[in-house]
Amino acid sequence: MTIGAYALLAVLTGVTAHVHGVSWELVLCGLPAVLLPLRRPVFLAALVLTTGVLVVPAAWFGFFTPVLYVRAFKLRRPIAVGAVAVVAATAQTYGVDRTTLLGVLIWVAVIAGNAGPMCAFAWYERRLERSKAENAALQEQLLVRARDAGVQEERRRLAREIHDTLAQGLTGIVTQLRAAEHLDDDPGQRRRHTTAAIDLARESLTEARRSVDALRPEPLTSARLGEAVSGVAERWSARHDIPVQVTTTGTPFALGAEVETALLRIVQEALANVARHARATRVGVTLSFLEAEMALDVRDDGVGFEPARRSGGYGLTAMRERITGVAGTLAVESEPGAGTGISARVPT
């Protein structure tokens, strides 16, 4: 655009020199060359005014108006585009006698024919530019909100992982050590509880490291969901001397990593709750591979509770958040003296 503008100005200056010779018109031709590199609106106004003065005696300067239009559109100001349209119309009506009423009307009509569509387009461009700016600001707000939501979700994830690894592990370790300190007269049983505490500490440390790295739970790294649940239940049963029966119905099929992780964590949390609160004598875990959904049920014959009074516990909240995160649902059924049932459903 810059090279073309100077080339066009050189041609028009040559025509002016040929027609008018050395004259004020020829001297005035040098002013646009000085104003072209300057980008501020005041310099565009001076450039338009200079060209407007030149088109009166040298109508061929009307060919310079496309350069002015480009500059005016860059400013996104319809008034600047309208001023250029006046210059263009003056050049286009060079043969019209503008000293008569008819000539003035023709000149005004040509100005309207130039200014109408050009100013409308400039107005549209300005509105479009404003819309782009507003959309960019809105996009920035959405990105900030999404970033904040991501931070909050990551905090909740870390809270769930800490609860499902460190908190549960520490609770189990404390339980085993408390049991061991009351068995001074039985070294064998005391050693068994101490060994269980050490094993649980190692397992919890491994799980904590995997949680920080956002990897799958250790039981799922080398086994399918059913095998992983059986392994978790077996180890839990050995630590707490409570039998656990794991049952699988239907034909097992592979689930997504997030779904398997969520279901395994729910099993771990449900068993941890049984150890802490239920005083149960047996637990049943059922995995049902159905056509339309995957179902997980954990039931015990413990003391039970009233769900309405214990809906705010973090364990239940964490389970609900996990299952909701994989488009599933969680139901808790319990009543005092009748045990507790936790049922998770995930559509397949």
C-alpha positions as CSV (number, residue, x, y, z in Angstrom):
1,M,0.0,0.0,0.0
2,T,2.8,2.4,0.8
3,I,4.8,1.8,-2.4
4,G,1.6,1.9,-4.5
5,A,0.5,5.2,-2.9
6,Y,3.8,6.9,-3.6
7,A,3.9,5.5,-7.2
8,L,0.4,6.8,-7.8
9,L,1.3,10.2,-6.3
10,A,4.4,10.3,-8.6
11,V,2.2,9.7,-11.7
12,L,-0.3,12.3,-10.7
13,T,2.4,14.8,-9.9
14,G,3.9,14.2,-13.4
15,V,0.5,14.8,-15.0
16,T,0.2,18.1,-13.0
17,A,3.6,19.2,-14.1
18,H,2.8,18.5,-17.7
19,V,-0.5,20.3,-17.6
20,H,0.2,23.2,-15.3
21,G,3.9,23.5,-15.4
22,V,5.7,25.1,-12.5
23,S,2.8,26.3,-10.4
24,W,1.3,26.3,-7.0
25,E,-0.5,23.1,-7.9
26,L,2.8,21.4,-8.5
27,V,4.2,22.7,-5.2
28,L,1.2,21.5,-3.4
29,C,1.7,18.0,-4.8
30,G,4.7,17.6,-2.5
31,L,2.6,17.9,0.7
32,P,0.9,14.5,0.4
33,A,4.3,12.9,0.1
34,V,5.2,14.4,3.5
35,L,1.8,13.5,5.1
36,L,1.6,9.8,3.8
37,P,3.9,8.3,6.5
38,L,2.1,10.1,9.3
39,R,-0.7,8.0,10.9
40,R,-2.5,10.3,13.3
41,P,-6.1,11.5,12.5
42,V,-4.9,15.2,12.2
43,F,-2.5,14.2,9.4
44,L,-5.2,12.3,7.6
45,A,-7.4,15.4,7.8
46,A,-4.6,17.5,6.3
47,L,-4.1,14.9,3.6
48,V,-7.8,14.9,2.7
49,L,-7.9,18.7,2.7
50,T,-4.8,18.9,0.5
51,T,-6.3,16.4,-2.0
52,G,-9.6,18.3,-2.0
53,V,-7.8,21.5,-2.9
54,L,-5.9,19.8,-5.7
55,V,-8.9,18.1,-7.3
56,V,-10.5,21.4,-8.2
57,P,-7.9,22.5,-10.7
58,A,-6.5,18.9,-11.2
59,A,-9.4,16.5,-11.3
60,W,-7.1,13.6,-11.9
61,F,-6.2,13.7,-8.2
62,G,-9.6,11.9,-7.8
63,F,-7.6,8.7,-8.5
64,F,-5.8,9.3,-5.2
65,T,-9.0,8.9,-3.2
66,P,-8.7,5.1,-2.8
67,V,-5.6,5.7,-0.7
68,L,-7.6,8.2,1.4
69,Y,-10.4,5.7,1.8
70,V,-8.0,3.0,3.1
71,R,-6.6,5.4,5.6
72,A,-10.1,6.5,6.7
73,F,-11.4,3.0,7.1
74,K,-8.4,2.2,9.3
75,L,-9.5,4.9,11.7
76,R,-13.1,3.4,11.8
77,R,-14.6,6.9,11.7
78,P,-17.5,7.5,9.3
79,I,-16.9,11.3,9.3
80,A,-13.4,10.8,7.8
81,V,-14.9,8.5,5.2
82,G,-17.6,11.1,4.4
83,A,-14.9,13.8,3.9
84,V,-13.1,11.5,1.5
85,A,-16.4,11.0,-0.4
86,V,-16.7,14.7,-0.8
87,V,-13.3,14.9,-2.4
88,A,-14.1,11.9,-4.7
89,A,-17.4,13.5,-5.7
90,T,-15.7,16.8,-6.5
91,A,-13.3,15.0,-8.8
92,Q,-16.1,13.0,-10.4
93,T,-18.1,16.2,-11.2
94,Y,-15.2,18.1,-12.6
95,G,-17.2,18.8,-15.8
96,V,-20.3,20.1,-14.0
97,D,-20.8,23.8,-13.5
98,R,-21.2,24.0,-9.8
99,T,-22.0,27.7,-9.9
100,T,-25.6,26.8,-11.0
101,L,-28.3,25.3,-8.9
102,L,-28.5,22.3,-11.1
103,G,-24.7,21.8,-10.9
104,V,-24.8,22.0,-7.1
105,L,-27.7,19.5,-6.9
106,I,-25.7,17.1,-9.2
107,W,-22.6,17.6,-7.0
108,V,-24.6,16.9,-3.8
109,A,-26.2,13.8,-5.4
110,V,-22.8,12.4,-6.3
111,I,-21.6,13.1,-2.8
112,A,-24.5,11.2,-1.4
113,G,-23.9,8.4,-3.8
114,N,-20.3,8.1,-2.6
115,A,-20.8,8.9,1.1
116,G,-23.9,6.7,1.6
117,P,-22.5,3.2,1.1
118,M,-19.0,4.2,2.2
119,C,-20.1,5.7,5.5
120,A,-22.5,2.8,6.1
121,F,-19.7,0.3,5.5
122,A,-17.4,2.3,7.8
123,W,-20.2,2.4,10.5
124,Y,-20.6,-1.4,10.1
125,E,-16.8,-1.9,10.4
126,R,-16.8,0.3,13.6
127,R,-19.6,-1.7,15.1
128,L,-17.9,-4.9,14.2
129,E,-14.7,-3.7,15.8
130,R,-16.6,-2.9,19.0
131,S,-18.3,-6.3,18.9
132,K,-14.9,-8.0,18.5
133,A,-13.5,-6.0,21.5
134,E,-16.6,-6.9,23.6
135,N,-16.3,-10.5,22.6
136,A,-12.6,-10.5,23.4
137,A,-13.4,-9.0,26.9
138,L,-16.1,-11.6,27.4
139,Q,-13.8,-14.4,26.3
140,E,-11.2,-13.1,28.8
141,Q,-13.8,-13.2,31.5
142,L,-14.9,-16.7,30.6
143,L,-11.2,-17.8,30.6
144,V,-10.7,-16.3,34.0
145,R,-13.9,-18.1,35.3
146,A,-12.9,-21.3,33.7
147,R,-9.4,-21.0,35.2
148,D,-10.9,-20.4,38.6
149,A,-13.3,-23.3,38.2
150,G,-10.4,-25.5,37.2
151,V,-8.5,-24.4,40.3
152,Q,-11.5,-25.2,42.5
153,E,-12.0,-28.5,40.8
154,E,-8.4,-29.4,41.2
155,R,-8.6,-28.5,44.9
156,R,-11.6,-30.7,45.3
157,R,-9.8,-33.5,43.5
158,L,-6.8,-33.2,45.8
159,A,-9.1,-33.1,48.8
160,R,-10.8,-36.3,47.7
161,E,-7.5,-37.9,46.9
162,I,-6.1,-36.9,50.3
163,H,-9.2,-38.2,52.0
164,D,-9.2,-41.4,50.1
165,T,-5.5,-42.1,50.7
166,L,-3.9,-40.3,53.6
167,A,-7.0,-39.8,55.8
168,Q,-8.2,-43.4,55.3
169,G,-4.7,-44.8,55.7
170,L,-4.0,-42.8,58.9
171,T,-7.3,-43.8,60.3
172,G,-6.5,-47.5,59.7
173,I,-3.0,-47.1,61.1
174,V,-4.4,-45.5,64.3
175,T,-7.0,-48.3,64.6
176,Q,-4.3,-51.0,64.3
177,L,-2.0,-49.3,66.7
178,R,-4.7,-48.8,69.3
179,A,-5.6,-52.5,69.0
180,A,-1.9,-53.4,69.4
181,E,-1.4,-51.4,72.6
182,H,-4.1,-53.3,74.4
183,L,-2.5,-56.7,73.6
184,D,0.6,-56.7,75.8
185,D,-0.2,-60.2,77.0
186,D,-0.5,-61.5,73.5
187,P,2.7,-60.8,71.5
188,G,1.4,-62.7,68.4
189,Q,-1.7,-60.6,68.1
190,R,0.1,-57.5,68.9
191,R,2.7,-58.2,66.2
192,R,-0.1,-58.9,63.7
193,H,-1.7,-55.5,64.3
194,T,1.7,-53.7,64.1
195,T,2.5,-55.5,60.9
196,A,-0.9,-54.5,59.5
197,A,-0.2,-50.9,60.5
198,I,3.1,-50.9,58.7
199,D,1.7,-52.5,55.5
200,L,-1.2,-49.9,55.6
201,A,1.3,-47.1,55.9
202,R,3.3,-48.3,52.9
203,E,0.1,-48.8,50.9
204,S,-1.1,-45.3,51.8
205,L,2.2,-43.7,50.9
206,T,2.2,-45.4,47.5
207,E,-1.4,-44.3,46.9
208,A,-0.6,-40.7,48.0
209,R,2.3,-40.5,45.5
210,R,0.0,-41.8,42.7
211,S,-2.7,-39.3,43.6
212,V,-0.3,-36.4,43.5
213,D,0.8,-37.6,40.0
214,A,-2.9,-38.0,39.0
215,L,-2.3,-41.7,38.1
216,R,-4.7,-44.6,38.5
217,P,-5.0,-46.2,41.9
218,E,-2.4,-48.9,42.5
219,P,-4.9,-51.8,42.4
220,L,-6.0,-50.8,38.9
221,T,-2.6,-50.6,37.4
222,S,-2.3,-54.4,37.0
223,A,-5.9,-55.7,37.4
224,R,-9.4,-55.1,36.2
225,L,-12.0,-53.5,38.3
226,G,-13.5,-56.7,39.7
227,E,-10.0,-58.1,40.6
228,A,-9.0,-54.7,42.1
229,V,-12.2,-54.6,44.3
230,S,-11.6,-58.1,45.4
231,G,-8.0,-57.3,46.4
232,V,-9.1,-54.2,48.3
233,A,-11.8,-56.1,50.1
234,E,-9.5,-58.9,51.0
235,R,-6.9,-56.7,52.5
236,W,-9.5,-54.7,54.4
237,S,-11.1,-57.9,55.7
238,A,-7.7,-59.1,57.0
239,R,-7.0,-55.9,58.8
240,H,-10.4,-55.6,60.5
241,D,-11.4,-59.3,61.0
242,I,-14.7,-58.7,59.2
243,P,-15.6,-61.0,56.3
244,V,-16.3,-59.4,53.0
245,Q,-18.1,-61.2,50.2
246,V,-17.4,-59.8,46.7
247,T,-19.9,-60.8,44.0
248,T,-19.8,-60.1,40.3
249,T,-22.9,-60.5,38.1
250,G,-23.1,-60.1,34.3
251,T,-20.3,-60.2,31.8
252,P,-17.4,-57.9,32.9
253,F,-16.4,-55.3,30.3
254,A,-13.8,-52.6,30.3
255,L,-14.8,-49.2,31.6
256,G,-13.0,-45.9,31.3
257,A,-10.1,-45.2,33.7
258,E,-12.1,-42.4,35.4
259,V,-15.1,-44.6,35.9
260,E,-13.0,-47.5,37.4
261,T,-11.1,-45.1,39.6
262,A,-14.4,-43.5,40.9
263,L,-16.0,-46.9,41.6
264,L,-12.9,-48.3,43.4
265,R,-12.6,-45.1,45.5
266,I,-16.2,-45.5,46.5
267,V,-15.6,-49.1,47.6
268,Q,-12.6,-48.0,49.7
269,E,-14.6,-45.1,51.3
270,A,-17.6,-47.4,52.0
271,L,-15.4,-50.0,53.7
272,A,-13.6,-47.3,55.6
273,N,-16.9,-46.0,56.9
274,V,-17.9,-49.6,57.9
275,A,-14.7,-49.9,59.9
276,R,-15.2,-46.5,61.6
277,H,-18.9,-46.4,62.3
278,A,-20.9,-49.6,61.4
279,R,-19.7,-52.2,64.0
280,A,-20.7,-54.7,61.3
281,T,-20.1,-58.5,61.4
282,R,-20.2,-59.0,57.6
283,V,-20.1,-56.9,54.4
284,G,-21.2,-57.6,50.9
285,V,-19.9,-55.9,47.7
286,T,-21.7,-56.5,44.4
287,L,-20.5,-55.4,40.9
288,S,-23.3,-55.7,38.3
289,F,-22.3,-55.4,34.7
290,L,-25.7,-54.6,33.1
291,E,-26.6,-53.7,29.5
292,A,-27.4,-50.1,30.2
293,E,-25.4,-49.3,33.3
294,M,-22.7,-50.4,35.7
295,A,-23.9,-50.9,39.3
296,L,-21.9,-51.1,42.5
297,D,-23.5,-52.0,45.8
298,V,-21.8,-52.1,49.2
299,R,-24.0,-53.4,52.1
300,D,-23.3,-54.2,55.8
301,D,-25.3,-55.5,58.7
302,G,-24.0,-52.8,61.1
303,V,-25.8,-50.4,63.4
304,G,-26.9,-48.1,60.5
305,F,-27.9,-44.4,60.8
306,E,-30.4,-41.9,59.6
307,P,-29.1,-40.5,56.3
308,A,-30.8,-37.2,56.8
309,R,-28.7,-36.5,59.9
310,R,-25.4,-37.5,58.3
311,S,-25.7,-36.0,54.8
312,G,-22.9,-33.5,55.4
313,G,-20.1,-36.0,56.1
314,Y,-17.1,-35.5,53.8
315,G,-16.9,-39.2,52.9
316,L,-20.4,-39.3,51.4
317,T,-19.8,-35.9,49.7
318,A,-16.6,-37.2,48.2
319,M,-18.4,-40.3,46.9
320,R,-21.1,-38.2,45.4
321,E,-18.6,-35.9,43.7
322,R,-16.7,-38.8,42.3
323,I,-19.7,-40.5,40.8
324,T,-21.2,-37.3,39.5
325,G,-18.0,-36.6,37.8
326,V,-18.5,-39.7,35.6
327,A,-22.2,-38.9,35.0
328,G,-23.3,-41.4,37.6
329,T,-25.6,-41.4,40.6
330,L,-25.2,-42.4,44.3
331,A,-27.9,-43.6,46.7
332,V,-27.5,-44.2,50.4
333,E,-30.0,-46.4,52.2
334,S,-29.8,-46.9,56.0
335,E,-31.8,-46.9,59.2
336,P,-30.7,-47.4,62.8
337,G,-30.2,-51.1,63.5
338,A,-30.7,-52.3,59.9
339,G,-27.3,-51.7,58.4
340,T,-26.3,-49.5,55.5
341,G,-26.4,-49.8,51.7
342,I,-24.5,-47.6,49.3
343,S,-25.5,-48.0,45.6
344,A,-23.6,-46.3,42.7
345,R,-24.8,-46.3,39.2
346,V,-22.9,-45.3,36.0
347,P,-24.5,-45.5,32.6
348,T,-22.6,-47.5,30.0
